[in-house]
Amino acid sequence: MRKNLVMSLTAFVTLCCVNAIGADDMNSMFSEGKASGQARMFYIDREYQGSAGTRTHRGSTAIGGYLKYETADLNGLSLGAAFYTTNEVDSRKTKDQTLFGVDNENYSILGEAYIQYKYGNTIFKGGRQKLSTPMLSDDDARMLPSLFEAYVITNKDIANTTLTLGHVTKFAQGTFGRTYNAASSSANALLSATSGYSYVDSLNQVGEFENVGTYAFGEKTDGITMASVTYAGIENLKIDLWDYYAHDIMNIVYGEANFSWKCLVADTLKPYAGVQIIKEDSIGDEFGGEIDSTYAAAKLGVKVQNFDLSFAYSKAGDNSAAEATAGGLENAVVSPWGGMPAYTQGMVTRHMFLAGTEASKIAAAYNFKDMGANLTTIAYYTEFDMDANSGYGVKRTASEAGFDAIYNPQAVKNLQLRLRGNFPRGFAETTSGKTGWNEYRFIANYNF
Protein backbone atom coordinates (compact mmCIF):
# COMPACT_ATOMS: atom_id res chain seq x y z
CA MET A 1 0.00 0.00 0.00
CA ARG A 2 2.82 2.41 0.90
CA LYS A 3 4.58 1.76 -2.44
CA ASN A 4 1.37 2.46 -4.32
CA LEU A 5 0.96 5.72 -2.40
CA VAL A 6 4.50 6.86 -3.24
CA MET A 7 4.05 5.88 -6.92
CA SER A 8 0.79 7.83 -7.07
CA LEU A 9 2.40 10.89 -5.55
CA THR A 10 5.29 10.65 -7.99
CA ALA A 11 2.92 10.43 -10.95
CA PHE A 12 0.93 13.39 -9.62
CA VAL A 13 4.03 15.57 -9.30
CA THR A 14 5.36 14.48 -12.71
CA LEU A 15 2.09 15.52 -14.32
CA CYS A 16 2.32 18.90 -12.61
CA CYS A 17 5.88 19.34 -13.92
CA VAL A 18 4.87 18.50 -17.48
CA ASN A 19 2.06 21.05 -17.37
CA ALA A 20 4.34 23.70 -15.85
CA ILE A 21 7.13 23.19 -18.35
CA GLY A 22 4.67 23.89 -21.16
CA ALA A 23 3.98 27.38 -19.78
CA ASP A 24 5.18 30.47 -21.67
CA ASP A 25 6.90 32.11 -18.66
CA MET A 26 9.19 29.24 -17.67
CA ASN A 27 12.18 31.60 -17.67
CA SER A 28 10.56 33.95 -15.17
CA MET A 29 10.14 31.04 -12.77
CA PHE A 30 13.91 31.15 -12.26
CA SER A 31 14.66 34.81 -12.90
CA GLU A 32 12.11 35.84 -10.24
CA GLY A 33 13.33 33.29 -7.74
CA LYS A 34 14.72 34.36 -4.37
CA ALA A 35 17.97 33.58 -2.58
CA SER A 36 18.08 33.53 1.22
CA GLY A 37 20.21 32.08 3.94
CA GLN A 38 21.87 32.39 7.30
CA ALA A 39 25.48 33.07 8.29
CA ARG A 40 26.26 31.51 11.68
CA MET A 41 29.16 31.80 14.08
CA PHE A 42 29.15 29.41 17.03
CA TYR A 43 31.53 29.49 20.01
CA ILE A 44 31.28 26.85 22.74
CA ASP A 45 33.34 26.24 25.88
CA ARG A 46 32.71 23.32 28.24
CA GLU A 47 34.72 22.53 31.39
CA TYR A 48 33.93 19.29 33.19
CA GLN A 49 33.93 18.90 36.97
CA GLY A 50 37.00 17.42 38.57
CA SER A 51 40.30 18.28 40.16
CA ALA A 52 42.14 21.28 38.73
CA GLY A 53 44.64 20.22 36.08
CA THR A 54 42.89 16.90 35.41
CA ARG A 55 39.40 17.92 34.33
CA THR A 56 38.56 17.97 30.62
CA HIS A 57 38.20 21.40 29.07
CA ARG A 58 36.95 21.45 25.49
CA GLY A 59 35.87 24.17 23.14
CA SER A 60 35.68 25.30 19.52
CA THR A 61 34.60 28.11 17.24
CA ALA A 62 33.03 27.48 13.84
CA ILE A 63 31.47 29.52 11.08
CA GLY A 64 29.02 28.38 8.43
CA GLY A 65 25.30 28.32 7.87
CA TYR A 66 23.27 27.81 4.72
CA LEU A 67 22.49 29.39 1.36
CA LYS A 68 19.09 28.69 -0.19
CA TYR A 69 17.48 29.37 -3.55
CA GLU A 70 13.79 28.90 -4.31
CA THR A 71 12.19 29.56 -7.67
CA ALA A 72 9.10 31.68 -8.12
CA ASP A 73 5.73 29.93 -8.16
CA LEU A 74 4.67 28.85 -11.66
CA ASN A 75 1.10 27.52 -11.79
CA GLY A 76 1.61 26.26 -8.23
CA LEU A 77 4.99 24.66 -8.92
CA SER A 78 8.29 25.73 -7.34
CA LEU A 79 11.71 24.20 -6.78
CA GLY A 80 14.16 24.75 -3.94
CA ALA A 81 17.68 23.85 -2.86
CA ALA A 82 19.88 24.73 0.10
CA PHE A 83 23.58 24.20 0.73
CA TYR A 84 24.79 23.84 4.36
CA THR A 85 28.36 24.12 5.66
CA THR A 86 30.37 24.20 8.91
CA ASN A 87 34.03 25.23 9.14
CA GLU A 88 36.46 25.38 12.05
CA VAL A 89 37.92 28.75 13.03
CA ASP A 90 39.67 27.86 16.27
CA SER A 91 39.68 25.12 18.90
CA ARG A 92 41.21 24.16 22.19
CA LYS A 93 43.47 21.12 22.35
CA THR A 94 40.28 19.14 22.89
CA LYS A 95 37.74 20.13 20.25
CA ASP A 96 34.03 20.33 20.79
CA GLN A 97 32.79 17.61 18.44
CA THR A 98 29.23 18.97 18.23
CA LEU A 99 30.22 21.68 15.73
CA PHE A 100 31.81 19.43 13.12
CA GLY A 101 31.49 16.27 11.05
CA VAL A 102 33.17 12.86 11.18
CA ASP A 103 36.66 12.99 12.76
CA ASN A 104 35.92 16.61 13.77
CA GLU A 105 36.36 17.74 10.18
CA ASN A 106 34.61 20.54 8.29
CA TYR A 107 31.81 19.39 6.02
CA SER A 108 29.24 20.65 3.56
CA ILE A 109 26.01 19.08 2.36
CA LEU A 110 23.23 19.70 -0.15
CA GLY A 111 20.70 19.61 2.65
CA GLU A 112 17.58 20.64 0.73
CA ALA A 113 16.58 19.77 -2.83
CA TYR A 114 12.83 19.61 -3.27
CA ILE A 115 9.87 20.13 -5.54
CA GLN A 116 6.78 21.86 -4.17
CA TYR A 117 3.29 22.12 -5.65
CA LYS A 118 0.38 24.18 -4.32
CA TYR A 119 -3.22 23.63 -5.35
CA GLY A 120 -5.84 25.52 -3.38
CA ASN A 121 -5.35 24.69 0.28
CA THR A 122 -3.14 21.68 -0.45
CA ILE A 123 0.66 21.68 -0.58
CA PHE A 124 2.89 18.81 -1.67
CA LYS A 125 6.60 18.92 -0.93
CA GLY A 126 8.94 16.11 -1.93
CA GLY A 127 12.70 15.59 -1.64
CA ARG A 128 15.37 16.72 0.79
CA GLN A 129 13.90 19.18 3.30
CA LYS A 130 13.66 20.37 6.88
CA LEU A 131 10.91 18.91 9.06
CA SER A 132 9.68 20.34 12.34
CA THR A 133 7.26 17.86 13.90
CA PRO A 134 7.15 16.53 17.47
CA MET A 135 9.02 13.24 16.85
CA LEU A 136 10.81 14.03 13.56
CA SER A 137 12.60 17.36 13.72
CA ASP A 138 15.67 19.37 12.68
CA ASP A 139 16.86 19.86 16.32
CA ASP A 140 18.94 22.89 15.30
CA ALA A 141 20.96 23.11 18.53
CA ARG A 142 24.52 23.50 17.16
CA MET A 143 26.05 24.43 13.78
CA LEU A 144 23.91 22.44 11.33
CA PRO A 145 20.41 20.98 11.75
CA SER A 146 19.18 17.47 11.01
CA LEU A 147 17.51 17.07 7.62
CA PHE A 148 15.18 14.59 5.92
CA GLU A 149 14.26 13.05 2.62
CA ALA A 150 10.48 13.06 2.73
CA TYR A 151 7.26 13.39 0.75
CA VAL A 152 4.63 15.42 2.58
CA ILE A 153 1.10 16.65 1.80
CA THR A 154 -0.63 19.26 3.98
CA ASN A 155 -4.24 20.36 3.59
CA LYS A 156 -6.31 23.14 5.22
CA ASP A 157 -9.69 22.72 3.48
CA ILE A 158 -11.43 22.08 6.81
CA ALA A 159 -11.83 25.25 8.85
CA ASN A 160 -9.30 25.63 11.69
CA THR A 161 -7.81 22.24 10.83
CA THR A 162 -4.51 21.20 9.29
CA LEU A 163 -4.13 17.66 7.98
CA THR A 164 -0.72 16.16 7.21
CA LEU A 165 0.20 12.93 5.44
CA GLY A 166 3.77 12.05 4.63
CA HIS A 167 6.42 9.41 4.17
CA VAL A 168 10.02 9.82 5.33
CA THR A 169 12.76 7.67 3.79
CA LYS A 170 16.11 9.15 4.88
CA PHE A 171 17.66 11.12 7.73
CA ALA A 172 20.82 13.25 7.74
CA GLN A 173 21.95 13.83 11.31
CA GLY A 174 23.08 17.34 12.21
CA THR A 175 26.14 18.19 14.25
CA PHE A 176 24.49 18.14 17.70
CA GLY A 177 23.96 14.36 17.60
CA ARG A 178 27.74 13.83 17.87
CA THR A 179 27.53 14.64 21.58
CA TYR A 180 26.17 11.09 22.09
CA ASN A 181 28.84 8.48 21.30
CA ALA A 182 26.30 5.69 20.94
CA ALA A 183 28.83 3.06 19.82
CA SER A 184 31.00 3.39 22.93
CA SER A 185 28.71 1.61 25.40
CA SER A 186 25.16 0.37 25.86
CA ALA A 187 24.48 3.21 28.32
CA ASN A 188 25.53 5.83 25.77
CA ALA A 189 23.47 4.08 23.09
CA LEU A 190 20.43 4.27 25.36
CA LEU A 191 21.01 7.95 26.08
CA SER A 192 21.49 8.72 22.37
CA ALA A 193 18.31 6.92 21.29
CA THR A 194 16.23 8.71 23.94
CA SER A 195 17.77 12.11 23.20
CA GLY A 196 17.00 12.32 19.48
CA TYR A 197 19.68 10.20 17.80
CA SER A 198 21.00 6.81 16.71
CA TYR A 199 21.14 3.72 18.92
CA VAL A 200 24.11 2.31 17.00
CA ASP A 201 26.33 5.25 15.97
CA SER A 202 25.62 8.94 16.43
CA LEU A 203 29.29 9.97 16.30
CA ASN A 204 30.03 9.00 12.70
CA GLN A 205 26.63 9.22 10.99
CA VAL A 206 26.64 12.95 10.41
CA GLY A 207 26.23 14.91 7.19
CA GLU A 208 25.00 11.98 5.09
CA PHE A 209 21.45 10.97 4.13
CA GLU A 210 20.89 7.46 5.50
CA ASN A 211 17.89 5.16 5.41
CA VAL A 212 15.95 5.96 8.61
CA GLY A 213 16.16 2.36 9.82
CA THR A 214 19.86 2.00 9.03
CA TYR A 215 20.60 5.24 10.83
CA ALA A 216 18.59 4.40 13.96
CA PHE A 217 19.21 0.67 14.44
CA GLY A 218 21.53 -0.54 11.67
CA GLU A 219 18.72 -2.22 9.71
CA LYS A 220 17.26 -0.88 6.46
CA THR A 221 13.48 -0.39 6.53
CA ASP A 222 10.67 0.95 4.32
CA GLY A 223 10.74 4.29 6.12
CA ILE A 224 8.31 6.17 8.36
CA THR A 225 4.72 6.94 7.39
CA MET A 226 3.25 9.82 9.36
CA ALA A 227 -0.16 11.47 9.66
CA SER A 228 -1.46 14.29 11.82
CA VAL A 229 -4.44 16.46 12.68
CA THR A 230 -4.07 19.93 14.19
CA TYR A 231 -7.28 21.60 15.35
CA ALA A 232 -7.66 25.19 16.59
CA GLY A 233 -11.42 25.70 16.19
CA ILE A 234 -12.11 26.29 19.88
CA GLU A 235 -11.06 29.67 21.25
CA ASN A 236 -7.70 29.57 23.10
CA LEU A 237 -7.35 25.81 22.55
CA LYS A 238 -5.03 23.98 20.17
CA ILE A 239 -4.93 20.18 19.80
CA ASP A 240 -2.27 18.17 17.97
CA LEU A 241 -2.44 14.44 17.24
CA TRP A 242 0.36 12.64 15.36
CA ASP A 243 0.98 9.05 14.38
CA TYR A 244 4.38 7.82 13.12
CA TYR A 245 4.55 4.30 11.71
CA ALA A 246 8.27 3.46 11.58
CA HIS A 247 8.17 0.24 9.55
CA ASP A 248 9.62 -2.80 11.37
CA ILE A 249 10.62 -0.61 14.32
CA MET A 250 7.71 0.98 16.20
CA ASN A 251 4.51 2.98 16.06
CA ILE A 252 4.56 6.33 17.86
CA VAL A 253 1.43 8.21 18.91
CA TYR A 254 1.94 11.80 20.07
CA GLY A 255 -0.81 13.98 21.47
CA GLU A 256 -0.70 17.52 22.84
CA ALA A 257 -3.25 20.11 23.93
CA ASN A 258 -2.56 23.72 24.90
CA PHE A 259 -5.10 26.04 26.49
CA SER A 260 -5.05 29.63 27.74
CA TRP A 261 -7.72 31.64 29.53
CA LYS A 262 -8.50 35.00 31.05
CA CYS A 263 -7.74 35.53 34.69
CA LEU A 264 -10.73 36.59 36.81
CA VAL A 265 -8.49 38.45 39.27
CA ALA A 266 -6.53 40.75 36.93
CA ASP A 267 -6.58 41.39 33.19
CA THR A 268 -2.79 41.57 33.10
CA LEU A 269 -2.51 37.91 34.17
CA LYS A 270 -2.73 35.41 31.31
CA PRO A 271 -2.61 31.80 32.58
CA TYR A 272 -1.97 28.87 30.23
CA ALA A 273 -1.63 25.10 30.47
CA GLY A 274 -0.57 22.19 28.31
CA VAL A 275 -0.50 18.40 28.37
CA GLN A 276 1.40 15.94 26.16
CA ILE A 277 1.32 12.15 25.86
CA ILE A 278 3.58 9.75 23.93
CA LYS A 279 2.86 6.06 23.41
CA GLU A 280 5.26 3.74 21.58
CA ASP A 281 4.87 0.08 20.57
CA SER A 282 7.30 -2.06 18.59
CA ILE A 283 6.02 -3.51 15.31
CA GLY A 284 7.01 -5.90 12.54
CA ASP A 285 10.56 -7.25 12.81
CA GLU A 286 11.19 -5.09 15.90
CA PHE A 287 14.64 -3.88 14.78
CA GLY A 288 14.73 -1.67 17.87
CA GLY A 289 13.84 -4.57 20.15
CA GLU A 290 10.65 -4.83 22.16
CA ILE A 291 9.32 -1.33 22.88
CA ASP A 292 6.27 -0.64 25.05
CA SER A 293 6.70 2.86 26.45
CA THR A 294 4.57 5.70 27.75
CA TYR A 295 5.33 9.31 28.67
CA ALA A 296 3.02 11.97 30.07
CA ALA A 297 3.70 15.61 30.90
CA ALA A 298 1.84 18.70 32.02
CA LYS A 299 2.74 22.38 32.04
CA LEU A 300 1.21 25.35 33.84
CA GLY A 301 2.26 28.94 33.38
CA VAL A 302 1.26 32.57 33.57
CA LYS A 303 2.19 35.65 31.55
CA VAL A 304 2.23 39.07 33.18
CA GLN A 305 2.91 41.69 30.52
CA ASN A 306 6.52 40.91 29.45
CA PHE A 307 7.15 38.28 32.13
CA ASP A 308 6.47 34.56 31.66
CA LEU A 309 6.71 31.99 34.47
CA SER A 310 6.05 28.26 33.95
CA PHE A 311 6.32 24.91 35.71
CA ALA A 312 6.29 21.48 34.04
CA TYR A 313 6.27 17.86 35.25
CA SER A 314 6.69 14.57 33.37
CA LYS A 315 6.81 10.83 34.05
CA ALA A 316 8.04 7.95 31.89
CA GLY A 317 6.98 4.31 32.34
CA ASP A 318 9.07 2.02 34.52
CA ASN A 319 11.49 -0.74 33.57
CA SER A 320 11.87 -3.96 35.52
CA ALA A 321 15.34 -4.96 36.72
CA ALA A 322 15.56 -7.49 33.87
CA GLU A 323 14.60 -4.86 31.30
CA ALA A 324 17.26 -2.52 32.66
CA THR A 325 19.88 -5.27 32.39
CA ALA A 326 18.80 -5.86 28.79
CA GLY A 327 19.65 -2.24 27.92
CA GLY A 328 16.76 -0.19 29.29
CA LEU A 329 15.14 0.57 25.93
CA GLU A 330 11.84 -1.30 26.35
CA ASN A 331 10.00 1.27 28.48
CA ALA A 332 12.06 4.29 27.47
CA VAL A 333 10.70 6.79 24.94
CA VAL A 334 12.77 6.13 21.81
CA SER A 335 13.33 9.17 19.60
CA PRO A 336 16.17 8.57 17.11
CA TRP A 337 15.21 11.12 14.41
CA GLY A 338 15.72 14.51 16.09
CA GLY A 339 12.32 14.74 17.80
CA MET A 340 12.51 16.43 21.20
CA PRO A 341 9.14 17.97 22.19
CA ALA A 342 9.32 17.37 25.97
CA TYR A 343 8.21 20.14 28.31
CA THR A 344 10.85 19.08 30.84
CA GLN A 345 13.99 18.89 28.70
CA GLY A 346 17.04 20.89 29.64
CA MET A 347 19.35 22.67 27.22
CA VAL A 348 21.49 19.52 27.04
CA THR A 349 20.06 17.13 29.65
CA ARG A 350 17.31 15.03 28.11
CA HIS A 351 16.91 12.31 30.72
CA MET A 352 13.11 12.67 30.95
CA PHE A 353 12.64 9.99 28.23
CA LEU A 354 14.63 7.35 30.16
CA ALA A 355 12.41 4.69 31.73
CA GLY A 356 11.08 5.49 35.19
CA THR A 357 12.27 9.11 35.21
CA GLU A 358 10.21 11.78 36.93
CA ALA A 359 11.25 15.23 35.74
CA SER A 360 10.29 18.78 36.64
CA LYS A 361 11.24 22.15 35.22
CA ILE A 362 10.71 25.74 36.28
CA ALA A 363 11.45 28.55 33.83
CA ALA A 364 11.13 32.32 33.82
CA ALA A 365 11.45 34.65 30.83
CA TYR A 366 11.43 38.42 30.49
CA ASN A 367 11.23 40.55 27.36
CA PHE A 368 12.78 44.04 27.64
CA LYS A 369 10.98 45.54 24.63
CA ASP A 370 9.11 48.12 26.75
CA MET A 371 12.51 49.43 27.86
CA GLY A 372 13.57 49.97 24.28
CA ALA A 373 15.77 46.88 24.01
CA ASN A 374 15.19 43.90 21.71
CA LEU A 375 16.36 41.57 24.45
CA THR A 376 14.76 38.43 25.88
CA THR A 377 16.26 36.62 28.86
CA ILE A 378 15.38 33.15 30.14
CA ALA A 379 16.46 31.29 33.27
CA TYR A 380 15.49 27.71 34.14
CA TYR A 381 16.12 24.79 36.47
CA THR A 382 15.35 21.16 35.62
CA GLU A 383 15.52 18.11 37.87
CA PHE A 384 15.42 14.44 36.88
CA ASP A 385 14.62 11.78 39.48
CA MET A 386 16.37 8.80 37.93
CA ASP A 387 15.04 5.29 38.57
CA ALA A 388 17.36 2.44 39.56
CA ASN A 389 16.18 0.54 36.46
CA SER A 390 16.58 3.36 33.95
CA GLY A 391 19.57 1.63 32.34
CA TYR A 392 21.63 4.83 32.53
CA GLY A 393 23.64 4.78 35.73
CA VAL A 394 22.48 4.31 39.29
CA LYS A 395 19.41 5.73 41.00
CA ARG A 396 20.05 9.43 41.55
CA THR A 397 18.85 12.95 40.99
CA ALA A 398 20.32 14.70 37.96
CA SER A 399 19.81 18.41 37.46
CA GLU A 400 20.53 21.26 35.07
CA ALA A 401 20.37 24.99 35.59
CA GLY A 402 20.84 27.39 32.72
CA PHE A 403 20.15 30.71 31.06
CA ASP A 404 19.55 32.10 27.58
CA ALA A 405 19.85 35.73 26.46
CA ILE A 406 18.70 36.66 22.94
CA TYR A 407 19.47 40.12 21.56
CA ASN A 408 18.46 41.60 18.20
CA PRO A 409 20.35 44.88 17.80
CA GLN A 410 18.36 47.63 16.14
CA ALA A 411 21.46 48.95 14.38
CA VAL A 412 21.94 45.77 12.34
CA LYS A 413 18.72 44.39 10.89
CA ASN A 414 18.39 40.57 10.77
CA LEU A 415 21.29 40.03 13.21
CA GLN A 416 20.69 37.94 16.32
CA LEU A 417 23.23 37.60 19.15
CA ARG A 418 22.73 34.84 21.70
CA LEU A 419 24.52 33.98 24.94
CA ARG A 420 23.64 30.66 26.58
CA GLY A 421 24.87 28.70 29.58
CA ASN A 422 24.08 25.31 31.10
CA PHE A 423 25.34 23.68 34.28
CA PRO A 424 24.34 20.00 34.62
CA ARG A 425 25.09 18.03 37.78
CA GLY A 426 24.85 14.24 38.04
CA PHE A 427 24.40 13.96 34.26
CA ALA A 428 26.00 10.52 34.51
CA GLU A 429 27.17 8.52 37.51
CA THR A 430 29.34 5.43 37.86
CA THR A 431 31.40 3.93 40.69
CA SER A 432 34.16 6.42 39.80
CA GLY A 433 31.91 9.43 40.41
CA LYS A 434 29.44 11.85 38.85
CA THR A 435 29.70 13.77 35.59
CA GLY A 436 28.79 17.43 35.27
CA TRP A 437 30.13 20.58 33.63
CA ASN A 438 29.86 24.33 33.09
CA GLU A 439 29.18 25.27 29.47
CA TYR A 440 28.93 28.66 27.76
CA ARG A 441 27.93 29.38 24.17
CA PHE A 442 27.92 32.49 22.05
CA ILE A 443 26.03 32.36 18.75
CA ALA A 444 25.68 35.03 16.08
CA ASN A 445 23.07 34.47 13.36
CA TYR A 446 22.67 36.81 10.41
CA ASN A 447 19.67 36.11 8.19
CA PHE A 448 19.50 37.42 4.64
Secondary structure, 3 states (H helix, E strand, C coil): CHHHHHHHHHHHHHHHHHHHHCCCCHHHHHHCCEEEEEEEEEEEEEEECCCCCCCCEEEEEEEEEEEEEECCCECCEEEEEEEEEEEEEEECCECCHHHCCHHHCCEEEEEEEEEEEEECCEEEEEEEECCECCCEECCCCCCCCCEEEEEEEEECCCCCEEEEEEEEEEEECCHHHHHCCHHHCHHHHHHHHCCCCCCCCCCCCCCCCEEHHHHHHCCCCCCEEEEEEEEEEECCEEEEEEEEEECCCEEEEEEEEEEECCCCCCCCEEEEEEEEEEEEEECCCCCCCCCEEEEEEEEEEEEECCEEEEEEEEEECCCCHHHHHCCCCCCCCCCCCECCCCCCCCCCCCHHHCCCCEEEEEEEEEECHHHCCCEEEEEEEEEEEECCCCCCCCCEEEEEEEEEEEECCCCCCCEEEEEEEEEEECCEEECCEEECEEEEEEEEEEEC
